[in-house]
Amino acid sequence: MDGEVAQLAALVISANHRLSNPADPMEWFADQRAFASCGRIGFRAAERRRFGKPRHVPVAQTPTDWLDLLAGSQVDRVVMSCTRQDQNHDPKDTLPDRVAAGFAGGGSLWRMSTETQDGGALCWQPGWAAAFPTAKDGRIWATDYMAEPCVGGDIGPSVASAITNLHAALSRAEAFATQHLFTQVAAIFASALCVLDGDPDPRPVPRPPGPADTLTPPARRLLNAAQRGWIFDNMGLWKDQDFSPDVWKSYATISEALYTAVTAAITAAVNSSISND
């Protein structure tokens, strides 16, 4: 998955873990991989003024400060949501989200909401900027999360249903890639299925301690498999396509189903971090 989605997922899982496990020091949090490309991550909230438009004022300078802010508030849970953009825009704009995801700022709209038991909610929308282009440590990005009042988010599908749907979508995508001799792509899908099923990963990736370790094993496998299956923004893997119109239509249908399954899987896995107490 891309950096924006990965960072949102990390924040939501971490926040829910902090809310339900306040005694855990979470030593992995500040230096986790999801923050590695950012020189600054800040949080701002809308402040209403007597005259003029509301302005955003800083409420937390770092992710750690933000967690402390939530822990000292009435926030009960944090929810991740994904909203399709290709279903709400000008009908002439036919670029699917699964394709637009390959461009900066493209694809579906991802955000998180901090919610209280009385129904109050703030939606946090990330904004990314290459603020430190010459940073020698690779932390070229600055991310600002802007909060606005909103309606609480739907937590999405269950982990079990998301696993079923992702397994079906990955299987169809692997079969298509194999049939049309995209061996590298087929291997990626096959490895994602292994991860999802809990089998040994044929393409193991080093995973330092992080938020995913706080999830249940099924949710963790679901999140990792969805991340492995996210190849919509890596068109180099699908180069040299020479499909007939019918085959191209089949490819688009399979890719669309996979995008839907992957985004739902990420939402389900991340929101499973919400405490049921």
SVG drawing of the C-alpha trace seen along z (x, -y; Angstrom):
<svg xmlns="http://www.w3.org/2000/svg" viewBox="-24 -39 46 62">
<polyline fill="none" stroke="black" stroke-width="0.4" points="0.0,0.0 1.2,-3.6 2.7,-5.7 -0.4,-7.7 -2.6,-4.7 0.2,-2.9 0.6,-5.9 -3.1,-6.3 -3.4,-2.6 -0.5,-2.8 -2.0,-5.8 -5.4,-4.2 -4.2,-0.9 -1.8,-2.6 -4.4,-5.0 -6.9,-2.2 -4.2,-0.2 -3.2,-3.1 -6.9,-3.8 -7.4,-0.2 -3.9,0.5 -2.8,-2.7 -0.1,-0.9 1.7,0.3 4.8,-1.8 4.6,-1.1 8.3,-1.5 8.0,-0.8 5.7,-3.7 7.8,-6.8 10.4,-5.1 8.1,-2.8 8.4,-2.3 5.3,-4.2 6.9,-7.4 10.3,-6.8 9.9,-9.1 8.5,-12.1 10.6,-14.9 7.5,-16.3 4.1,-14.9 1.7,-17.4 -1.9,-17.6 -4.2,-20.6 -7.9,-21.2 -10.4,-23.8 -10.9,-26.7 -14.1,-28.7 -13.6,-32.5 -16.2,-35.2 -15.6,-36.6 -14.2,-35.0 -13.6,-31.4 -12.4,-28.8 -8.7,-28.4 -6.6,-25.4 -4.4,-25.6 -1.8,-23.1 -3.0,-20.7 -0.1,-18.1 3.4,-18.5 4.2,-14.8 2.3,-11.5 3.3,-10.8 1.8,-14.1 -1.3,-13.2 -1.7,-9.9 -1.3,-11.7 -3.9,-14.2 -6.4,-11.4 -5.6,-9.5 -6.5,-12.6 -9.8,-13.3 -13.1,-11.6 -12.2,-9.8 -13.5,-6.3 -12.3,-4.9 -10.5,-5.8 -11.9,-4.6 -10.3,-4.4 -12.5,-4.9 -12.1,-4.7 -14.4,-6.6 -14.4,-6.0 -13.7,-9.2 -14.6,-7.7 -18.3,-7.4 -18.8,-11.0 -17.2,-13.2 -18.0,-14.5 -19.3,-11.6 -16.8,-12.7 -14.0,-11.8 -13.8,-8.1 -10.4,-7.4 -11.0,-4.6 -9.6,-4.9 -7.5,-1.8 -5.7,-3.6 -5.6,-7.0 -4.0,-5.4 -0.8,-5.4 -0.7,-9.2 0.2,-11.5 -3.0,-12.4 -5.1,-10.1 -7.3,-7.1 -9.8,-6.8 -10.2,-9.2 -8.7,-7.8 -9.1,-9.4 -9.5,-8.6 -12.1,-9.8 -11.7,-10.2 -15.1,-9.5 -16.6,-9.8 -19.3,-7.7 -21.8,-10.6 -21.5,-10.6 -19.0,-13.4 -16.5,-13.0 -13.5,-14.7 -12.3,-13.6 -8.6,-13.9 -7.5,-14.3 -3.8,-14.1 -2.0,-16.5 1.5,-15.6 4.1,-18.0 7.8,-17.5 9.0,-20.0 12.5,-18.7 13.6,-17.6 17.4,-17.6 17.1,-15.6 20.0,-13.2 18.1,-10.7 15.3,-10.4 12.7,-12.1 11.6,-14.5 7.9,-14.6 5.9,-16.8 2.4,-15.5 -0.3,-17.7 -3.5,-16.1 -6.4,-18.5 -9.4,-17.9 -13.0,-19.0 -16.2,-18.0 -17.9,-15.1 -20.3,-12.2 -18.8,-9.1 -17.4,-6.5 -18.7,-3.0 -16.1,-0.5 -16.7,1.6 -16.7,5.3 -15.7,8.0 -12.3,9.6 -13.8,12.9 -15.8,11.6 -12.9,9.5 -10.6,12.6 -13.1,14.5 -13.5,11.7 -9.7,11.0 -8.9,14.7 -11.3,14.9 -10.0,11.7 -6.4,12.7 -7.1,16.2 -8.7,14.7 -5.9,12.2 -3.3,14.9 -5.0,17.1 -5.3,14.3 -1.6,13.3 -0.5,16.9 -2.6,17.4 -1.2,14.3 2.4,15.1 2.9,12.2 5.0,14.5 6.3,11.8 2.8,10.5 1.4,14.1 4.2,14.8 3.2,11.7 -0.5,12.7 0.5,16.3 2.6,15.0 -0.2,12.8 -2.4,15.9 0.2,17.7 0.3,14.8 -3.5,14.7 -3.7,18.5 -0.9,18.4 1.4,20.5 5.2,19.7 5.8,16.6 7.8,17.3 8.7,13.6 9.5,12.8 9.9,9.1 11.7,8.0 9.0,6.5 10.3,4.6 8.0,4.3 5.0,2.1 1.3,1.5 0.3,4.7 1.7,6.8 -1.1,5.6 -3.8,7.1 -5.1,10.6 -3.4,13.2 -6.2,13.3 -6.4,9.5 -2.6,9.2 -2.5,11.8 -5.3,9.9 -3.5,6.6 -0.2,8.0 -1.9,9.9 -3.7,6.7 -0.5,4.8 1.2,7.5 -1.7,7.4 -1.6,3.6 0.1,3.3 -2.2,0.7 0.5,-2.0 3.2,0.2 2.3,0.3 5.8,1.5 4.7,4.9 2.0,5.0 4.1,3.5 3.9,4.8 0.2,5.4 -1.2,6.4 -4.7,7.6 -7.6,8.0 -10.6,5.9 -12.3,8.9 -9.2,9.8 -8.7,6.1 -12.3,6.0 -11.6,9.1 -8.4,7.6 -10.3,4.4 -13.0,6.4 -10.6,8.6 -8.4,5.5 -11.5,3.6 -12.6,6.6 -9.1,6.8 -9.0,3.1 -12.4,3.3 -11.3,6.4 -7.9,4.9 -9.3,1.6 -12.0,3.4 -9.4,5.7 -7.3,2.8 -10.3,1.1 -11.4,4.3 -8.0,5.2 -7.3,1.7 -10.7,1.2 -10.5,4.6 -8.2,2.7 -11.2,1.0 -11.9,2.3 -15.3,4.1 -15.4,3.2"/>
</svg>
